[in-house]
Amino acid sequence: MTPTISFNGITTVSRLRNGYVKTTAVDLMDLTQRSDTDVGVVQRVLQIQPITSRNSLATGYIELPFNEEVLRALAVELIAKADSLAEGSMKIQIEAMRAVIDHEMEAQSMAHEDMIDLLDEMVHQTHGDDTAAFINNQGIDDQLEALISNGCRTALMRRLCVLGIHDLKRLNDIHDQMIFELTNQGETEVAS
C-alpha cells in the first residue's frame, strides 16, 4: 500500500515538466528500479509524486535514494520545520489563554491567588508531584503550556466558569478573538 500524505484541505501549486498542477497531497512509493548508469545494478528509491486537485497522480515525481543517511537528513529538516510551526502555535495558544485569565482577574471574577491555586492544582493533576512542582515554580506561561500541550484547555476553561462569573461562551469568545488577532498580527508583520 502506498502511503498518501494529505495537505488537509490546502492546495499548493507544483511545477512539473509541462507546466503547473494544483496539488492536494503526495504519494510516497518505495520502488526498486534499474540504475541508469550501472547496467545490471538495481537500486531502491523513494518516489514522491504529487496528487492533483482532481485526485489523480501527477505525471512528474522526485526520487530520493533509499539511503538511511539521506532519509534521516530529510526527516530532521521536516521535523525542525514542524517544530517551529508548533512552537509558534503554542505561543499563540498561551497568549490567548493568558488573555482569558487576565480578563477574569481584571473583571474581579477571580482573585490572583485563586487563579494561581487553580493552575497549580491542574498541573499537579496532569503531571505528578515532582514535575508539577518544577513547572509551577516557572510561572503562569509555563503552567499554561503544560496544560494546553496535555489537552487541558477545555478543562481549564470549564474550571474558570465554575469559579468565576463568566460563562463558557464568553470565555471562548475572548480566547477565539485573541487567537484571531495574534494569527493575523503575524501575517501583517510578514507582509510589511
C-alpha positions in Angstrom: 0.0 0.0 0.0 1.3 3.4 -0.9 1.2 6.0 1.9 -0.5 9.2 0.9 0.1 12.4 2.8 -2.8 14.8 2.5 -2.4 18.5 2.8 -5.5 18.8 5.0 -7.6 20.8 2.6 -4.7 23.1 1.5 -3.9 23.3 -2.2 -0.4 24.2 -3.4 1.0 24.5 -6.9 3.6 22.1 -8.2 5.8 22.9 -11.2 6.2 19.9 -13.5 7.9 19.5 -16.8 4.9 20.6 -18.9 3.6 23.3 -16.5 1.9 23.7 -13.2 -0.6 21.5 -11.3 -2.7 22.1 -8.3 -1.5 19.7 -5.6 -3.6 18.4 -2.6 -1.4 15.5 -1.4 1.6 13.4 -2.2 2.2 9.7 -2.6 5.3 8.1 -1.2 6.3 4.9 -3.1 9.1 2.6 -2.1 10.4 1.4 -5.5 13.2 -0.8 -6.9 14.5 0.2 -10.2 17.3 -0.4 -12.6 20.2 2.0 -12.4 20.6 4.4 -15.4 24.3 4.5 -15.0 25.3 0.9 -14.0 24.0 -1.8 -16.3 22.5 -4.7 -14.3 22.5 -2.8 -11.0 19.2 -2.5 -9.2 18.7 0.4 -6.7 15.9 1.2 -4.3 14.4 4.7 -4.3 11.7 6.6 -2.5 9.5 8.3 -5.1 7.4 11.3 -4.1 4.6 12.0 -6.5 2.0 14.9 -6.3 -1.7 14.1 -6.3 -3.7 16.7 -8.2 -6.8 18.5 -7.1 -8.7 16.1 -9.3 -7.4 13.3 -7.0 -5.1 11.7 -9.6 -1.4 11.2 -9.7 0.6 13.9 -11.5 2.9 12.9 -14.3 6.0 14.3 -12.5 7.8 13.0 -9.5 11.0 13.2 -7.5 13.1 10.2 -6.5 15.3 10.1 -3.4 17.9 7.3 -2.9 16.6 4.8 -0.4 19.6 5.5 1.9 19.3 5.9 5.7 21.6 9.0 5.8 19.6 10.8 3.1 16.2 9.9 4.5 17.2 10.8 8.1 18.6 14.1 6.9 15.3 14.9 5.2 13.3 13.8 8.3 15.4 16.0 10.6 14.7 19.0 8.3 11.0 18.3 8.1 10.7 17.8 11.9 12.5 21.0 12.6 10.1 22.9 10.3 7.1 21.2 12.0 8.5 22.1 15.4 8.9 25.7 14.5 5.2 25.8 13.4 4.1 24.1 16.6 6.2 26.5 18.7 4.6 29.5 17.1 1.1 27.9 17.5 1.8 27.1 21.2 2.9 30.7 21.9 -0.4 31.9 20.4 -2.4 29.4 22.4 -0.6 30.5 25.6 -1.1 34.2 24.9 -4.8 33.6 24.2 -5.3 31.7 27.4 -3.3 34.4 29.2 -5.8 36.9 27.8 -8.7 34.9 29.2 -7.0 34.7 32.6 -6.2 38.4 32.6 -9.8 39.2 31.7 -11.1 37.1 34.6 -8.8 38.8 37.1 -9.4 42.3 35.7 -13.2 41.7 35.9 -12.6 40.6 39.5 -14.2 37.3 38.7 -11.2 35.6 40.4 -8.5 36.8 42.8 -4.9 36.3 41.6 -4.2 33.8 44.4 -7.3 31.7 43.4 -6.0 31.7 39.8 -2.6 30.5 40.9 -4.1 27.8 43.1 -6.2 26.6 40.2 -3.3 26.4 37.8 -1.1 24.7 40.5 -3.8 22.1 41.2 -4.4 21.3 37.5 -0.7 21.0 36.7 -0.4 18.6 39.7 -3.3 16.5 38.4 -1.7 16.2 34.9 2.0 16.0 35.7 2.6 14.4 39.1 4.3 16.0 42.1 8.0 16.4 41.1 7.3 17.6 37.5 4.4 19.8 38.7 6.5 21.5 41.4 9.1 22.4 38.8 6.5 23.7 36.3 4.6 25.6 38.9 7.8 27.4 40.0 8.3 28.6 36.4 5.3 30.8 36.2 1.9 31.1 34.6 3.1 30.8 31.0 4.8 27.5 31.7 1.8 26.3 33.6 -0.4 27.2 30.6 1.9 25.5 28.1 1.9 22.3 30.3 -1.9 22.3 30.4 -2.5 23.2 26.8 0.0 20.6 25.5 -1.7 18.0 27.5 -5.1 18.8 26.0 -6.5 20.5 29.2 -7.5 23.9 27.7 -11.2 23.0 27.7 -11.0 21.7 31.3 -9.3 24.9 32.4 -12.0 27.0 30.7 -14.7 25.0 32.4 -13.0 25.4 35.8 -12.8 29.2 35.2 -16.5 29.2 34.5 -17.3 27.4 37.8 -15.0 29.6 39.9 -15.7 32.9 38.0 -18.6 34.9 36.9 -18.5 34.5 33.1 -20.0 31.6 31.1 -18.0 29.3 28.8 -19.3 31.0 25.7 -17.9 34.4 26.9 -14.5 32.9 27.8 -14.3 31.0 24.4 -15.2 34.3 22.6 -12.3 36.1 24.3 -10.0 33.2 23.6 -11.0 32.9 19.9 -10.8 36.7 19.4 -7.3 36.7 20.8 -6.3 33.7 18.5 -7.6 35.6 15.6 -5.8 38.8 16.5 -2.5 37.1 17.1 -2.7 35.0 14.0 -3.5 38.0 11.8 -0.8 40.1 13.5 1.8 37.5 12.4 0.5 37.7 8.8 0.5 41.5 8.9 4.1 41.6 10.2 5.3 39.3 7.5 3.5 41.4 4.8 5.0 44.7 5.9 
